[in-house]
Amino acid sequence: MNETSKIVPLRQPDAIDDPLTNILRASARQLLAQAVEIEVETFLATVKDLKLADGRARVVRHGYGPARTIQTGIGPVEVTRAKIRDRGASNDGERIQFSSAILPLWARRTRSLDALLPVLYLRGISTGDFQEALTALLGKDAPNLSPAVISRLTAEWQGEYERWQKRDLSARRYVYVWADGVFLQARMEDHGECMLVLIGATPEGRKELIGFQVGVRESAQSWRELLIDVKQRGLQIAPEIAVGDGALGFWKALDEVFPGTRHQRCWVHKTVNVLDKVPLSVQATMKKDLREVYWAPNRASAEAAIDVFAEKYLAKYGRAVECLVKDRDALLAFYDFPAEHWDHLRTSNPIESVFATVRHRTVRTKGSLSPTTAKLMVFKLVIAASKTWRRLKGTNQLPKVIAGVRFNDGIEVIQMPATHAA
């Protein structure tokens, strides 16, 4: 062979040549190594005053552990972990040990990657397809994300769910709550079963998942069990108002467990219920008239719009009018709260928007999820989604609501001090 000839490696069909990703991985490896070194030096600085009898340092570096691969969002990154030796520990004495917060001893994946797995599953990727689906993200070989590993993660999610269900709520308070029962078309023995979800708004304006369990949507007993459970775990102060659809079971249970909480019916559910009672040819016009009520600037205008709606449609579509009028007070309760919060209080959308993805997953799999798997998958998705939930607008108004300040048509009612003649 000619000495000047060169052997050029051929690119495999399934290989992804991405110089930018290679640079990012190399930089990540270097930064991780530097961070671990700084962590080790900081630890050694805290124990530098510990000496042996002959004056030597008691705690010293002791080389490195074997290299291992951590799966990250930019693919596998190989790292080594520094080791620390305590030269003064006796057989029965206390040994000083170093534990890296950046690189735990048994870490094989980043936490953000673990959070990605349930989301991918709910997006339509089955467990058996994880290896292939993640290859483009993590590289050709992802040894720590095999189907067996994914299956073991479900057991960890079960433990996480059980711990979450037992958490202490005595230090929590929720000004507003949203409640809904969501059907998932999962492989459940009783088709009446659904996910009962309770979301609350804190005094700081953040939305949090309060309660979550499998129950019967219209059953007062199922909702009662959920509400009593959160109350027994410390949630003693009743929310100011609850938002939900027309499931009578929830409102009955709410009045028993938190009798002081106001009722606000969800306008999205109510609009659908009203339109279901008229022909398709009438729905567009009726929906426009319902918006006149929904967007009314004050209670008087909303009441007047309801009266106009009733007069216009009562003769031909009495059932639709009755469906709207019977919940008049509950539909307009939001007018007694700050105007900044009306968009949040008129609908149970905080729950509906989260479960749109869950429904997509169960439809794709034709209801193949078992009740237990569906519950865990939904729980992980909701917990992940809660980190990006939109905060309430007008958070400065929440302390006023808690203090019992009155609002009329969304405006704070200012109490003028009484003046007395001299």
C-alpha positions as CSV (number, residue, x, y, z in Angstrom):
1,M,0.0,0.0,0.0
2,N,1.2,3.5,-0.9
3,E,2.5,5.2,2.3
4,T,0.7,8.4,1.2
5,S,-2.7,6.7,1.0
6,K,-5.2,7.4,3.7
7,I,-8.0,5.4,5.3
8,V,-11.2,7.4,5.4
9,P,-13.8,6.1,7.8
10,L,-17.3,5.8,6.3
11,R,-20.2,7.5,8.1
12,Q,-22.8,4.9,9.2
13,P,-26.4,5.5,8.1
14,D,-27.7,5.8,11.7
15,A,-24.8,8.0,12.9
16,I,-25.4,11.6,13.8
17,D,-22.4,13.8,13.1
18,D,-23.0,16.9,15.2
19,P,-19.8,18.9,16.0
20,L,-21.8,21.4,18.2
21,T,-23.1,18.6,20.4
22,N,-19.6,17.2,20.8
23,I,-18.3,20.6,21.8
24,L,-21.1,21.0,24.4
25,R,-20.4,17.5,25.8
26,A,-16.7,18.2,26.1
27,S,-17.4,21.6,27.8
28,A,-19.9,20.0,30.1
29,R,-17.4,17.3,31.1
30,Q,-14.8,20.0,31.8
31,L,-17.2,22.2,33.8
32,L,-18.4,19.3,35.8
33,A,-14.9,18.2,36.7
34,Q,-14.0,21.7,37.8
35,A,-17.2,22.0,39.9
36,V,-16.4,18.7,41.7
37,E,-12.8,19.8,42.3
38,I,-14.0,23.1,43.9
39,E,-16.5,21.1,46.0
40,V,-13.7,18.8,47.2
41,E,-11.4,21.8,48.0
42,T,-14.2,23.5,49.9
43,F,-14.8,20.4,52.0
44,L,-11.1,20.0,52.8
45,A,-10.9,23.7,53.9
46,T,-13.6,23.0,56.5
47,V,-11.6,20.1,58.1
48,K,-8.0,21.5,57.6
49,D,-7.6,22.1,61.4
50,L,-8.0,18.4,62.1
51,K,-4.5,16.9,62.7
52,L,-3.0,13.6,63.5
53,A,-0.7,13.2,66.5
54,D,2.4,13.8,64.4
55,G,0.9,17.0,63.0
56,R,-0.1,15.7,59.6
57,A,-3.5,16.5,58.1
58,R,-6.1,13.9,59.2
59,V,-8.3,14.2,56.0
60,V,-6.6,14.1,52.7
61,R,-7.3,13.5,49.0
62,H,-7.2,9.8,48.0
63,G,-7.2,9.8,44.2
64,Y,-10.3,9.2,42.1
65,G,-13.0,6.6,41.8
66,P,-13.6,4.7,38.5
67,A,-15.0,6.8,35.6
68,R,-18.7,6.5,35.0
69,T,-21.2,7.9,32.5
70,I,-24.0,10.3,33.4
71,Q,-26.9,10.6,31.1
72,T,-27.8,14.2,30.5
73,G,-29.9,16.3,28.2
74,I,-27.0,16.6,25.8
75,G,-26.1,13.0,25.9
76,P,-23.7,10.9,27.9
77,V,-21.0,12.7,29.9
78,E,-18.1,10.7,31.4
79,V,-17.0,11.9,34.8
80,T,-14.7,10.8,37.7
81,R,-15.4,11.3,41.4
82,A,-12.7,12.5,43.7
83,K,-12.1,10.4,46.9
84,I,-11.3,11.5,50.4
85,R,-9.5,9.5,53.0
86,D,-9.8,9.9,56.8
87,R,-6.4,8.8,58.1
88,G,-7.3,9.2,61.8
89,A,-10.4,7.1,62.0
90,S,-10.1,4.1,64.2
91,N,-12.0,0.8,63.7
92,D,-14.7,1.9,66.2
93,G,-14.4,5.6,65.8
94,E,-16.4,8.0,63.6
95,R,-15.1,8.3,60.1
96,I,-15.2,11.6,58.3
97,Q,-16.7,11.1,54.8
98,F,-17.2,13.3,51.8
99,S,-20.5,13.2,49.9
100,S,-20.7,15.2,46.7
101,A,-24.0,17.2,46.3
102,I,-23.1,17.7,42.6
103,L,-22.3,14.1,41.8
104,P,-24.0,11.7,44.2
105,L,-22.4,8.3,44.6
106,W,-24.9,6.3,42.6
107,A,-26.1,9.0,40.1
108,R,-26.5,7.8,36.6
109,R,-29.0,10.3,35.2
110,T,-29.7,14.0,35.8
111,R,-32.9,14.8,37.7
112,S,-34.2,16.8,34.7
113,L,-33.9,13.6,32.6
114,D,-35.9,11.6,35.1
115,A,-38.6,14.3,35.0
116,L,-38.7,14.0,31.2
117,L,-39.6,10.3,31.1
118,P,-43.2,10.4,32.3
119,V,-43.9,13.3,30.0
120,L,-42.6,11.4,27.0
121,Y,-44.8,8.4,28.0
122,L,-47.8,10.6,28.3
123,R,-47.0,12.2,24.9
124,G,-47.5,8.8,23.2
125,I,-44.2,7.0,23.5
126,S,-44.6,3.5,24.9
127,T,-42.1,2.0,27.3
128,G,-40.6,-0.3,24.7
129,D,-39.8,2.6,22.4
130,F,-37.9,4.7,24.9
131,Q,-34.5,3.5,23.8
132,E,-35.1,4.3,20.1
133,A,-36.9,7.6,20.8
134,L,-34.1,8.9,23.1
135,T,-31.3,8.0,20.8
136,A,-31.5,11.2,18.9
137,L,-31.4,13.2,22.1
138,L,-28.8,11.3,24.1
139,G,-26.7,9.5,21.6
140,K,-26.7,6.0,20.1
141,D,-26.0,4.2,23.4
142,A,-28.1,5.2,26.4
143,P,-27.3,2.4,28.8
144,N,-29.1,3.9,31.8
145,L,-32.5,4.3,30.0
146,S,-33.4,0.7,29.0
147,P,-37.0,-0.5,29.1
148,A,-36.2,-2.4,32.4
149,V,-35.0,0.8,34.0
150,I,-38.1,2.7,32.8
151,S,-40.3,0.0,34.4
152,R,-38.4,0.2,37.7
153,L,-39.0,4.0,37.7
154,T,-42.7,3.4,38.0
155,A,-42.1,1.8,41.3
156,E,-40.3,4.9,42.4
157,W,-43.2,7.0,41.2
158,Q,-45.5,4.9,43.3
159,G,-43.4,5.6,46.4
160,E,-43.3,9.3,45.5
161,Y,-47.1,9.4,45.1
162,E,-47.7,7.7,48.5
163,R,-45.4,10.2,50.2
164,W,-47.1,13.1,48.5
165,Q,-50.5,11.8,49.7
166,K,-49.3,11.8,53.3
167,R,-47.6,15.2,53.3
168,D,-48.5,17.7,56.1
169,L,-50.7,20.6,55.1
170,S,-50.9,22.4,58.4
171,A,-48.7,25.2,57.2
172,R,-50.6,25.7,53.9
173,R,-53.5,27.9,53.1
174,Y,-55.4,28.2,49.8
175,V,-57.4,31.3,49.0
176,Y,-59.1,29.8,45.9
177,V,-59.6,26.2,44.8
178,W,-60.5,24.6,41.5
179,A,-62.1,21.1,41.4
180,D,-62.9,18.8,38.5
181,G,-63.3,15.1,37.7
182,V,-61.5,14.0,34.6
183,F,-62.2,10.9,32.6
184,L,-59.2,9.3,30.9
185,Q,-60.5,6.3,28.9
186,A,-58.0,4.1,30.7
187,R,-58.6,0.4,31.2
188,M,-60.6,0.9,34.4
189,E,-63.0,-1.8,35.7
190,D,-65.7,0.7,36.4
191,H,-66.3,3.2,33.6
192,G,-67.7,5.7,36.1
193,E,-64.3,6.1,37.7
194,C,-62.3,9.2,37.0
195,M,-59.4,11.3,38.4
196,L,-60.6,13.7,41.1
197,V,-58.3,16.8,41.1
198,L,-58.1,19.7,43.5
199,I,-55.8,22.7,42.7
200,G,-55.4,25.7,45.1
201,A,-54.0,29.2,44.9
202,T,-51.7,30.2,47.8
203,P,-51.7,33.7,49.4
204,E,-48.6,34.4,47.2
205,G,-50.6,33.7,44.0
206,R,-49.0,30.4,43.1
207,K,-51.2,27.4,42.0
208,E,-50.5,24.0,43.7
209,L,-51.9,20.6,43.4
210,I,-53.8,19.9,46.7
211,G,-55.5,16.6,46.2
212,F,-55.6,13.9,43.6
213,Q,-57.2,10.4,43.6
214,V,-59.4,8.0,41.7
215,G,-63.1,8.3,42.4
216,V,-66.5,8.8,40.9
217,R,-67.1,12.2,39.4
218,E,-70.7,12.7,40.5
219,S,-70.3,10.9,43.8
220,A,-70.5,13.1,46.9
221,Q,-68.8,10.3,48.9
222,S,-65.7,10.3,46.6
223,W,-65.3,14.1,46.9
224,R,-66.0,14.0,50.6
225,E,-63.2,11.5,51.1
226,L,-60.8,13.7,49.2
227,L,-61.8,16.9,51.1
228,I,-61.8,15.2,54.5
229,D,-58.3,13.7,53.7
230,V,-56.8,17.1,53.0
231,K,-58.5,18.6,56.1
232,Q,-57.2,15.9,58.4
233,R,-53.7,16.5,57.1
234,G,-53.9,20.1,58.4
235,L,-55.8,22.2,55.9
236,Q,-58.2,23.7,58.4
237,I,-58.9,27.2,56.9
238,A,-61.6,27.1,54.3
239,P,-60.9,28.5,50.9
240,E,-62.7,31.7,50.0
241,I,-64.3,30.4,46.8
242,A,-64.3,27.1,44.9
243,V,-64.6,26.8,41.1
244,G,-66.0,23.7,39.5
245,D,-68.6,22.3,37.0
246,G,-72.1,21.1,37.7
247,A,-71.1,17.8,39.5
248,L,-73.6,18.0,42.4
249,G,-71.5,15.6,44.4
250,F,-68.6,18.0,44.8
251,W,-70.8,21.0,46.0
252,K,-72.6,18.8,48.5
253,A,-69.3,17.5,49.9
254,L,-67.8,21.0,50.0
255,D,-70.7,22.4,52.0
256,E,-70.2,19.6,54.6
257,V,-66.4,19.8,54.9
258,F,-65.9,23.6,54.2
259,P,-69.3,25.2,54.8
260,G,-68.0,28.8,54.5
261,T,-66.6,28.5,51.0
262,R,-68.4,30.3,48.2
263,H,-69.5,28.5,45.0
264,Q,-68.4,29.6,41.5
265,R,-69.7,27.6,38.5
266,C,-67.3,27.2,35.6
267,W,-68.5,29.2,32.6
268,V,-66.8,26.9,30.1
269,H,-68.7,23.9,31.4
270,K,-71.9,25.8,31.7
271,T,-71.7,27.1,28.1
272,V,-71.3,23.6,26.8
273,N,-74.2,22.4,28.9
274,V,-76.5,25.1,27.6
275,L,-75.5,24.7,23.9
276,D,-76.1,20.9,24.2
277,K,-79.8,21.6,24.7
278,V,-80.4,23.4,21.4
279,P,-80.0,22.5,17.7
280,L,-76.6,23.1,16.0
281,S,-78.1,25.8,13.8
282,V,-78.8,27.9,16.9
283,Q,-75.6,27.4,18.8
284,A,-73.5,30.1,17.2
285,T,-76.0,32.8,17.9
286,M,-76.7,31.5,21.5
287,K,-73.0,31.3,22.2
288,K,-72.6,35.0,21.2
289,D,-75.4,35.9,23.7
290,L,-73.8,33.9,26.4
291,R,-70.6,35.9,25.9
292,E,-72.6,39.1,26.7
293,V,-73.2,37.6,30.1
294,Y,-69.6,36.3,30.5
295,W,-67.9,39.6,29.6
296,A,-70.3,41.9,31.4
297,P,-68.3,44.6,33.3
298,N,-70.5,44.4,36.4
299,R,-73.1,42.3,38.1
300,A,-76.0,44.5,37.1
301,S,-75.1,44.2,33.4
302,A,-74.7,40.5,33.7
303,E,-78.1,40.1,35.4
304,A,-79.6,42.2,32.6
305,A,-78.0,40.1,29.9
306,I,-79.3,36.9,31.5
307,D,-82.8,38.4,31.5
308,V,-82.5,39.3,27.8
309,F,-81.3,35.7,27.1
310,A,-84.2,34.2,28.9
311,E,-86.7,36.4,27.1
312,K,-85.2,35.7,23.7
313,Y,-85.0,31.9,24.0
314,L,-87.5,30.8,26.6
315,A,-90.4,30.1,24.2
316,K,-88.5,27.6,22.0
317,Y,-85.6,26.5,24.1
318,G,-86.8,26.5,27.7
319,R,-84.4,23.7,28.8
320,A,-81.4,25.8,27.7
321,V,-82.8,28.9,29.6
322,E,-83.5,26.8,32.7
323,C,-79.9,25.4,32.6
324,L,-78.5,28.9,32.7
325,V,-80.9,30.6,35.1
326,K,-80.9,27.9,37.8
327,D,-77.2,28.6,38.6
328,R,-77.4,32.4,38.2
329,D,-75.9,33.2,41.6
330,A,-73.1,30.7,41.4
331,L,-72.2,31.9,37.9
332,L,-71.9,35.5,39.0
333,A,-70.1,35.0,42.4
334,F,-66.8,36.2,40.9
335,Y,-68.1,39.8,40.9
336,D,-67.5,39.8,44.7
337,F,-63.8,39.3,44.2
338,P,-61.0,41.5,42.7
339,A,-61.3,42.2,39.0
340,E,-57.7,41.0,38.5
341,H,-58.8,37.5,39.5
342,W,-61.9,37.2,37.3
343,D,-60.1,35.4,34.5
344,H,-58.9,32.8,37.0
345,L,-62.2,32.4,38.8
346,R,-64.7,32.1,35.9
347,T,-63.4,28.7,34.7
348,S,-61.7,25.5,35.8
349,N,-59.2,25.8,32.9
350,P,-56.2,25.3,35.3
351,I,-57.3,21.7,35.4
352,E,-58.6,21.2,31.9
353,S,-55.5,22.5,30.2
354,V,-53.2,20.1,32.1
355,F,-55.3,17.1,31.3
356,A,-55.5,17.8,27.6
357,T,-52.2,16.1,27.1
358,V,-53.2,13.2,29.4
359,R,-56.3,12.6,27.3
360,H,-54.2,12.6,24.1
361,R,-52.0,9.9,25.6
362,T,-54.9,7.6,26.5
363,V,-56.5,8.1,23.1
364,R,-53.3,7.2,21.3
365,T,-53.0,4.0,23.3
366,K,-56.7,3.2,23.0
367,G,-57.1,3.1,26.7
368,S,-54.3,0.6,27.3
369,L,-53.3,2.2,30.6
370,S,-54.3,0.3,33.7
371,P,-55.9,2.3,36.6
372,T,-52.6,2.2,38.6
373,T,-50.4,3.2,35.7
374,A,-52.8,5.9,34.6
375,K,-52.8,7.3,38.1
376,L,-49.1,7.4,38.4
377,M,-48.5,8.8,34.9
378,V,-51.1,11.6,35.5
379,F,-49.6,12.4,38.9
380,K,-46.1,12.8,37.5
381,L,-47.3,14.9,34.6
382,V,-49.3,17.3,36.9
383,I,-46.3,17.6,39.3
384,A,-44.1,18.5,36.3
385,A,-46.6,20.9,34.8
386,S,-47.2,22.6,38.2
387,K,-43.7,24.2,38.0
388,T,-44.8,26.3,35.0
389,W,-48.4,27.1,36.1
390,R,-49.3,30.8,35.6
391,R,-49.4,32.8,38.8
392,L,-52.5,34.8,39.6
393,K,-52.7,38.3,38.4
394,G,-53.1,41.0,41.1
395,T,-51.3,39.1,43.9
396,N,-51.4,42.3,45.9
397,Q,-55.2,41.8,46.2
398,L,-55.0,38.4,47.9
399,P,-54.1,39.6,51.4
400,K,-57.2,41.8,51.2
401,V,-59.4,38.9,50.3
402,I,-57.9,36.9,53.2
403,A,-58.5,39.9,55.5
404,G,-62.2,40.0,54.5
405,V,-62.2,43.2,52.5
406,R,-65.4,43.5,50.5
407,F,-65.3,43.9,46.7
408,N,-68.2,45.2,44.6
409,D,-68.0,44.4,40.9
410,G,-64.3,43.8,41.3
411,I,-63.5,47.1,43.0
412,E,-62.5,47.3,46.7
413,V,-65.2,48.9,48.9
414,I,-63.5,51.6,50.9
415,Q,-65.1,52.1,54.3
416,M,-65.3,55.7,55.1
417,P,-64.7,56.6,58.8
418,A,-67.8,58.0,60.5
419,T,-67.6,61.7,61.4
420,H,-69.2,63.1,64.5
421,A,-70.3,66.6,65.0
422,A,-68.5,68.5,67.8
